[in-house]
Amino acid sequence: MVLLLDSRLLLNKIRDIRCFTPRRNRVKVKWAASRPKYPPTTVALQHCDVNYGSQLGDMWPSIRVALLSERKYGALINNFSHDDSLLESLKEQGCVDFFCDTESVAQSGAEEASGAEFQGSLRPSYVDQSVNETPSALSPKIQCLVFPRGDISRFKPAKPDMFGLLGYYLMDAASVLPCLALDVQEGHSVLDLCAAPGGKTLALMQTQSVRFLCVNDSSVSRTTRLRGVLNSYIPKQYLTDENLRITSFDGTKWGEIESNTFDRVLVDVPCTTDRHSLMEEDNNIFSKMRTGERRRLPALQLELLLAGIQAACPGGEIVYSTCTLSNTQNVSVVEQAIHSARENCGIKVEIGTS
């Protein structure tokens, strides 16, 4: 009888697994505190369905699928690398030119429509510069290779050449399009107003036409990362103070810092970044704690674009780009900027074609 009681006591003890759990972990999970009822990605998808469904109509279902699909990267070729076999090696793997290959150009249009990039070219002048050039004709030195549609292969990490420079930079291929639209010519001075993490800055450097490049980002940590990217891809003789300036100023104040100066200005503004918002929980702008920041985005974008317009010299060109389909952050911001530049700054701006 005694043995039976002891065995029952033992079984009860084993059933209660708390005795095997460290005391620091003996906390009852509270749903409200640890798991949001609607995670940011779900909130973002609901937002997109409501806004883009009405904005894009019958196109939205297919674009929705594209946004929720796995991201495919392109390889921005580093023209400063001394690896002569790099291009041949990538093409042997099946890679194609993102700009010239007909199948890639079709994919380019689909990716742009799916929120990969929005760009609008502005010119503070009335000079007729409307041209119908292919992207490769605008800047033939910028090369970006991708795997064909349907091929989900991934690029291997780039290897350094004999001088320690990496052969290519992995980024969304559509992110190169604003750099092409900027149409940098020999001897131009260029401002990249919101430059970090550095992919577009690196693409601009590949043109080898920039006389002076100023790259800015309001975050010191992000400009530090940008500097590291440039050091990994660009020879030191091109990173001198005569050729390059890296700053961490408030971009909205740039019109007061340096106006009527640059031939080309790239304003790649912070935005809701549709694909990231739909796919990543970390640092998601649709999280509850970032609601205010998200609502202030159009006002911030307008201030940045106005600063870019003021920084451009007469006859210069400004490219405004985002990673969202939102009309509120795209067309609306451009229209407000044109009106405000004319009424408040006395600057006439026209929308160009590229």
N, C-alpha and C positions, 0 to 999 in steps of 0.2 A: 504493500500500500504506500509506503513511503517512497519507493522508487517511482511509482506511477505519478505521484504528486510532483516529484522533482522533474520528471520528463515533461510534464505539462508546463511547468514553470519555465523550463528551458525552451520549449517551443514558442511560448509567448514572447520570450526575450528575443528570439531569432526573428519572429515576425515583425517586431518593432525595430526596423533598420536604422532608426535614429541613433542607436548606440554605436553604429559603425560610421556615422557622419561626423566630421569635425564640427566642433561647437560653433565656429565662426560661420559655418554654412547652414546652420539650423534656422533658416529664416523662411517664413511663409511667403511664397511668391505672390505679389500683388499685381494684378493685370494692369490696373490703371497707372501704376508707377513704373513698371518695367517694360510693358509692351503696349505701344499706342494702338488704339482700336483701329485706326486708319493710318497705316504707315505712310511716309511722305510719297513713296512711289505710287501708292493707290490714290492719294490726293491729287498728284500730278496727272495721273491718267484720267481721273474724273474731270479735272480742269481742261485737259486737252479735248476730251470727248465733247464737252459742252461748247467750248469756244471754237475749236478747229472743225468740229462737225458741221456747224453752221457756216463757218468761213469758207471751207473747202468743198462742202457738199459731197458729191459722189467720189471725189478723189481721196477723201479722208480714210476710208477703210484700208486701202492699199498702203497709204502713207503711214497709217497706224501700225501696220505689220512691219514696215521698214524700220520704224523707230524702235520697235520692241525686239528687233532681230539683233543678233550679235554684231558688234562693231567690227568693221574691216578697216585695217590701216593701209596707208600708202607709204612708200619709201621715197622720201625727198632726197634725191641724189646730191651728195656734197661735191661740188665742182672743184673744191680745194684739195680733195683727197688724191693721193698718188697711186691708188689701187686701179691699175689700168684694166684689170679683168673683172671689175665689179659689175658693170653693165651687162657684159656677156654672161656672167654667172647668173644674174637675176633673170635674164631672158631665157636661159636654159632651164630655169625652174618653172617657166611658164608665165612670167610676169609680162605685162603689156604697158604701154605708155598711157597714162591716165588721160592725157589731152588729145593725142593724135589717133589712137585706135578707135575705130567707129563704135565698137562694143563698149569701150570704156567711156566714150563721150555720152552714150545713152545712159550708162550707169551714173555719170556725173550729174545729168539732169535729174535723175530719180533721187540721188542723194541730196541734191540741193533742195528739191521739193520736200524731202522728208526732214528738213530742219537742220541739215548739216551746216549750211551757211546761208546767210542773206547778205547781199552787198548792194549798196547804192552808191553810184559815182556822182559827186557834186563838183561843179566848177564855178568859182566866184568870178565869172566873166561871161561875155556873150560871144566868144570866139567859137566858130563852128568847128567842132572836133569830132563830129559823129563819124565813126568808122565801123566797118563790118569786118573785123579781123577775127581769126580763130584764136583761141587762148595761146596756142604755141607761137603764133606770129607776134603776139603782144610782148612776149618775153621768152625767146627760144632757149635761153640759158637755164630756165627753171625746168627741171625734169622730175617727174614723179611717176613711179612704177607701182602698179597694183596687180593683184591676181585677178583673172577674169571673173565675170559673174558666174556664180554657181560654184566657184572654187573657194573653199573655206580654209585654205592653207594659211599659215602664219609665217611672217618673216622671222628669221633668226636674228639675234642681237647683232648689231653692226660691229665689225672688227676694225681696230685701228691700223693705219698704214705705217710705213717706216718712220713717219714723223709723229705718230701718236694721234692722228686725226681720224675720226670715225667716217665710214664711207657713206652712210645714209642715216636720216632722221625719220623715225616712225611717227606719223600723225594722221589724222583724218585727211584724206586726199582733198576733200572739198574745201578744207581750210586754206589751201593754196590759192583758191580762186580769187579772194580779195587782193592778193599780191599781184596776180596777173591783171586784174582790173585797174590797179594803181598805175600800170603802164609806165614804169620807171625808165627814164631815158638817161643817156650818158651825161654825167655832170650834175645830176639833180641832187638837191639836199632833201632829205626825207625825215619825217617825224612819225614814229610809231608810238601813239599816245598811250595805249594800254597794252604793253608789249609782252608781259609775262604770260606763259612760261617760256616763250621764245621761238616757237615754230615758225610764225610768220616773219619774225625778224630774221631768222636764218634763211628763209626763202628769199627775202629782199636782198640779203647779202649775196645770194647765188647769182643775181643778175650781173654782179661785178661792174655796175654802172653808177652806183651811188657815190657821189663825191663826199657827202657827209651824212651820217645817219645818227639821229638822236632817238634813243629808245627810253621810254618812261613807263613806270608803273608805281602806283601809290604805295604798294607794299614793299618794304625793304627786303623782307625774306624772299619774296618772289623775284625781285631784281637780282638778288644774290644767286638764285637758281638760274636765272637767265644768263648771268655772267658765266656761270659754269658751263652752260650749254654752248655758248659762243667759243669758249676756250677749248672745248672738245672737238669743234668742227672748223674753226677759222684760224689761219696762221696769225701769229702775233703781230706781224707787220701790218695787218689790216685792222688791228684793234687798238691803234694808237689814238691819242687825244685829237689828232688832226682828222681822223676818219670817223671816230665813234664817240658818243657821249651817252652814258647810262645814268639816269636820274630816278629819284623816288619822290617826285612832287605830286601834289593833288592835281590831277589832269584837268579838272574843271576850271582851274585858275591859269591854264596855260596861255590864254589870250592876253592876260596881264603880264605874264613872264616874258613872252617872246611872240610878238604879232607880226604879220606880213613878212614872214621869213622863209617858209619852206615851199619848195616846188610841189611836193607830194606829202599828203598827210593820211595816215591810216588810223581810223578810229574804230577799233575792234572792241566794242563795249561789253561790260558785264551784262549778262542777261539770264533768263531762266534756264537756258541750255537744255532744250527739250529732251534730247537723248539721255543725258546724264540724269535728269530729274526722273525719267521713267525707269531707269535701270539700276541706279545706285542709291542706297539708303544713306551712306555716309556723306556729310556735307551737302545734303539735299536742300535746296532753297525752298522747297515746299514743306519742310519741317515746321512745326508750330512755332518754334522759337525764332524763325527767320521770316515770319509773316510780314512784319513791318518793313524789313529790308526788301522783300519781294515787291511790295506795293510801291516802294520808292524808286524802283528801277527805271520806269519811263522818265521821271524827272532827272535822275542822274544821267541817263543816256542823252537826254536833250542838252544838259549842261556840257557834257563831254563833246558832243558834236559841235555845239556852238564854239567851244574853245578851239576845236580843230579847224573850224572855218576861219576863225580869227588868226590862227597861226599860219595859215596858208598865205602865200604872197598873191598879188593880183594875177589872174591867169593860171594859178595853180589848181591842183585837183585834190579832192578829198574823197576817200572811200569809207563809207560807213558800213560796218558788217556786224552781224549777230549770229548766234547759233540757235535761233528760235523762229517759229513760223508766225508768232504773234504779230498781228497788224498794229497793235498798240505799241509794241517795241520797235517796229520797223517803219512802215509807211507813215504812221502818225508822227513819229519822232522826226523823220526827215521833213515832213510838211511843216511842223511847228518850227523846226530849226531855220528853214528857209524864210518863213514869215518873220521870226524874231531877228534874224540877221539883218533883214531889210529894214524893219521898223526901229530896232533898238541900236543897231551897230552901223547902219548905213552901208551894208555890204550886199551887193546883188549876187545871188547864187542861182545857177540853173542846174537842172538834173541832166547829166550827160548819159551817153550810151557807150557801152564797152563790151 
